[in-house]
Structure formats: structure tokens, C-alpha cells
Amino acid sequence: MTRGFIFDLDGTVYLDEVMIEGAAEAIAALKQRGDKVVYLTNKSISTRMDYVQKLRKLGIEVELDEVINSNFITAKYLKEALETGEAALVIGEQPLLEELEDEGIPITFDAKQAKFVVLGWDRQFSYEKINLAFQAWLNKATIIATNPDRTCPVLGGEIPDCGAMIGALEGVTGQRIESITGKPSKWMAEYVVSQVLKLDPSQCYMVGDRLETDIRMGIENGLQSVLVMTGVTNQEMLTKSLYKPSYVLGSIKEVVNL
């Protein structure tokens, strides 16, 4: 029986520019035995092609259609949500803007013209950007975000992620943002399972290092959930979490034994 493996990237396959030991060999073994592999990342500061190039550089054979990021899923979401003549105001870095434009999403920088505000991870986030998004919200724009991650794992620790942008906007509006398009959204899970892997959810394994995104998405969408302990989650967090994975592995290299 063919199985589908959905791999998170940061903290699961690599940390920064360093491959996690055994990752390339494990992924190659899965493909060799006939399983399907897809890479799924919430990180909005790189394009899908950036990830393809990075994985190839690290020694993993990969094609563009095997990489799905939150930018791509956000574009799919907006294609369905936007009516003709409507546009999105984007708070995020160039890769997010590029990938939305590549998918034909109209972009505006006018708060009065925005039907949606898209929040992505933005390392140049500023008061001016908070105000721009807030003015669009006052003008009845819907606020969505690429991902809810509070931090991103890097070698030696963690750095703030899109959760910081979400917190700023929720702080000023006093309301939860409307939707998250990336993990753990049902939208992302259904697209990857039905459109990319083309398998039953029960035949798919969501492999990641983060309980509230990777593992939660697996649990809520009928996937097998596999936590690896090479990223942000430690034993204490796992013990306290509401989200209990189907499997806990030391690292990705053990995935072939599932």
C-alpha cells in the first residue's frame, strides 16, 4: 500500500543550513519503496523554488510540485475568496508578494481598496505597517494570516515568526484574525492530501516538530501524526500538550520504521 509522507522542513528536515542527520537517506528510502513525499512549510519568507534549491543543495532530490508553502496555499485561498475587481493588502516579505502575484492575486497598498489583509512573517514589520493593516480593517477588510507560528527554530534557538504580526493586529483590533491558511488549517491539509498526494487521509503521515501546527493538523484532519524531537518541542511541552501525536521519534531518520 502506498503511503504519503508530509514533511515539515525547519526543525524536521534541517535547521538553518544544516541537514538533520539521516534525513536525506530516510526520504530516499521512502521514495524507493514507493511511498509519496511532499514538503509542507508555513514559512512565508522564501518561495517554493527557494526551498527546492535549498533541499537539492542539501542532497535531497525534489521537484517543485513536491513543495507546498503557506504563500501558495494563501494564493489558492484568495483565488476562491476574492471577487472580480477586489484586491489584497499584503504585510510580508517579497517572496509572499511574488508568489501571490504569480498566482494572479491582485495586490493593493491602499487600505481603502483592500478586501483582505494578508499577514505573513515580516522581518521589516513596523508601526506604519500595523497602521496600514488596521486602517484596512476599519474599512471592513478581512484579516488572514499565512501561519500562526510564534517562533521559527534556528541553530541555537528560536526567532519570532508570523505570530508576532498576528499579535500586533489582534492587539489593536481586539478581535481574532479571520483565518489561518497554512498549518494547521483544514484548507491546507485537504489540498495536500487530495490534490497533491491523492490518497486517503488515513494513509498519510504528517511529520513535524511543532505540536500546535504539525501535530494538530494531523489529528484534526485524520492523518497519522508524527512528532520529531529535533525542533522546538521538548518532553515537557509534549507532556502538557492537548495534541498527542500518533508517534514520537527522536528524529526523521526513524520514519522508515513506522
C-alpha positions in Angstrom: 0.0 0.0 0.0 1.3 3.4 -1.0 1.6 5.8 1.9 2.0 9.6 1.9 4.6 11.4 4.0 4.1 15.1 4.6 7.3 16.6 6.0 7.7 19.9 7.7 11.1 21.5 6.9 12.6 23.7 9.7 13.3 21.6 12.7 12.3 18.4 10.9 14.5 18.0 7.8 17.1 20.7 8.6 18.0 23.5 11.0 19.1 26.7 9.2 21.6 25.4 6.5 22.4 22.1 8.3 20.7 18.8 7.4 19.4 16.8 10.3 21.4 13.6 10.4 19.9 10.8 8.3 17.1 12.9 6.7 18.2 12.5 3.1 18.7 8.8 3.5 15.3 8.3 5.2 13.5 10.3 2.5 15.3 8.4 -0.3 14.3 5.1 1.3 10.6 6.1 1.5 10.6 7.0 -2.2 12.5 3.9 -3.2 9.9 1.7 -1.6 7.1 3.5 -3.5 5.8 6.0 -0.9 4.9 9.6 -1.8 6.7 12.5 -0.2 5.7 16.2 0.0 7.2 19.0 1.9 5.0 21.4 3.7 6.2 24.7 5.3 4.5 27.6 7.0 7.4 29.9 6.4 6.4 32.7 4.1 9.8 34.4 3.7 11.0 32.0 0.9 9.5 30.9 -2.3 8.7 27.3 -3.2 11.6 27.4 -5.7 13.9 28.7 -2.9 13.0 25.5 -0.9 13.6 23.3 -4.0 17.1 24.8 -4.4 17.9 24.5 -0.7 16.8 20.8 -0.5 18.8 20.0 -3.6 21.8 21.7 -2.2 21.5 19.6 1.0 21.3 16.4 -1.1 17.6 15.7 -1.4 16.1 15.1 -4.8 12.9 17.2 -5.1 10.6 18.7 -7.7 8.7 21.9 -7.4 5.3 20.2 -7.2 6.5 18.3 -4.1 6.9 21.6 -2.1 3.9 23.5 -0.7 4.4 26.6 1.3 1.9 28.9 3.1 2.2 31.5 0.3 1.0 29.1 -2.3 -1.9 27.9 -0.1 -2.8 31.6 0.7 -3.0 32.3 -3.1 -5.3 29.3 -3.6 -7.5 30.6 -0.7 -7.7 34.1 -2.1 -8.5 32.9 -5.6 -11.7 31.5 -4.2 -12.4 34.3 -1.8 -11.8 37.4 -4.0 -14.5 38.7 -6.4 -13.6 40.4 -9.6 -12.0 43.8 -9.0 -11.1 43.0 -5.4 -7.6 43.1 -4.1 -5.5 42.1 -1.1 -3.2 44.3 1.0 -0.1 42.3 2.0 2.1 42.7 5.1 5.0 40.4 4.4 8.3 40.0 2.6 9.0 39.9 -1.1 8.6 36.1 -1.6 5.0 36.3 -0.3 4.2 39.2 -2.7 5.9 37.4 -5.6 4.0 34.1 -5.1 0.6 35.8 -4.7 1.2 37.8 -7.9 2.4 34.7 -9.7 -1.0 33.1 -9.0 -2.8 36.2 -10.3 -3.8 37.7 -7.0 -4.4 41.5 -7.3 -2.3 43.4 -4.7 -3.0 46.9 -3.3 -1.2 49.2 -0.9 -4.3 51.3 -0.4 -6.1 50.5 2.8 -9.4 51.7 1.4 -9.1 49.3 -1.6 -8.3 46.2 0.3 -10.9 43.4 0.6 -8.4 41.2 2.5 -5.3 41.9 4.6 -2.7 39.1 4.4 -0.2 38.8 7.3 3.0 37.0 6.7 6.2 36.7 8.6 7.8 40.2 8.1 11.3 40.9 9.4 10.8 44.6 8.5 7.5 44.8 10.4 6.8 48.4 11.6 4.3 50.7 13.2 3.5 52.0 9.7 2.5 48.5 8.6 0.4 47.9 11.7 -1.5 51.1 11.0 -1.9 50.3 7.3 -3.5 46.9 8.1 -5.6 48.5 10.9 -7.0 51.2 8.6 -7.9 48.4 6.1 -9.7 46.5 8.9 -11.6 49.7 9.9 -12.7 49.8 6.3 -14.1 46.3 6.6 -11.2 44.3 5.2 -10.9 40.7 6.4 -7.6 39.9 8.1 -6.0 36.5 7.4 -2.5 35.1 8.1 -0.2 32.7 6.3 0.6 30.9 9.5 0.3 31.0 13.3 3.8 30.1 14.3 5.0 32.2 17.2 8.7 31.3 16.5 10.9 29.6 13.9 13.6 27.1 15.1 17.1 28.0 14.1 20.5 26.6 15.1 20.9 27.5 18.7 17.4 28.6 19.5 14.3 30.3 18.0 13.4 33.7 16.4 10.0 35.5 16.2 7.7 34.3 13.3 4.3 35.4 12.0 2.6 35.0 15.4 4.2 38.3 16.3 2.5 40.1 13.4 -0.8 38.4 14.3 -0.4 39.5 18.0 0.1 43.1 16.9 -3.1 43.2 14.8 -5.2 41.4 17.3 -3.9 43.8 19.9 -5.2 46.8 18.0 -8.5 45.3 16.7 -9.4 43.4 19.8 -10.5 40.5 17.6 -9.1 37.2 16.5 -8.0 37.2 12.9 -10.4 35.6 10.5 -8.4 32.6 9.1 -5.0 30.9 9.0 -4.3 29.5 5.6 -1.2 27.4 6.5 -0.8 24.6 9.1 -2.9 23.6 11.0 -5.7 24.7 8.7 -8.2 22.2 7.2 -7.7 24.1 3.9 -4.0 23.2 3.7 -4.5 19.6 4.9 -7.2 18.9 2.3 -5.3 20.4 -0.5 -2.1 18.4 0.2 -3.9 15.1 0.8 -6.5 15.2 -2.0 -4.8 17.4 -4.7 -1.1 16.6 -4.2 -0.8 13.1 -2.6 -4.2 11.9 -3.9 -4.5 9.5 -1.0 -6.9 8.7 1.8 -6.0 10.8 4.9 -5.5 7.6 7.0 -2.7 6.6 4.6 -0.8 9.9 5.2 1.7 10.8 7.9 2.2 14.4 9.0 5.8 14.6 10.3 6.9 17.7 12.1 8.4 19.3 15.2 5.6 21.5 16.3 2.6 20.4 18.3 0.2 23.3 17.7 0.7 23.3 13.9 2.1 20.0 12.5 0.6 17.6 15.1 -2.7 19.5 15.5 -3.2 19.5 11.7 -2.6 15.7 11.6 -5.0 15.0 14.4 -7.8 17.3 13.2 -7.7 16.0 9.7 -7.5 12.3 10.1 -3.8 11.9 9.3 -1.3 9.9 11.3 0.7 12.4 13.3 4.5 12.0 13.9 6.4 14.3 16.2 10.2 14.6 15.8 12.2 15.9 18.8 14.8 17.8 16.7 13.0 21.2 16.6 11.0 23.4 19.1 9.2 20.7 21.1 10.7 19.2 24.3 9.4 16.4 26.5 7.8 18.8 29.0 5.8 20.6 26.2 4.7 17.2 24.9 3.5 16.1 28.3 1.5 19.2 28.8 0.1 19.5 25.3 -3.5 18.8 24.3 -2.2 17.5 21.0 -0.9 14.0 21.4 0.9 12.6 18.3 0.4 9.0 17.0 4.1 8.5 17.1 7.1 10.3 18.7 10.5 9.9 17.1 14.0 11.1 18.1 14.4 12.3 14.5 13.3 12.0 10.9 15.8 9.1 10.3 13.5 6.8 12.2 10.5 7.5 10.0 11.3 4.4 7.7 10.5 2.1 10.7 6.8 3.3 11.1 
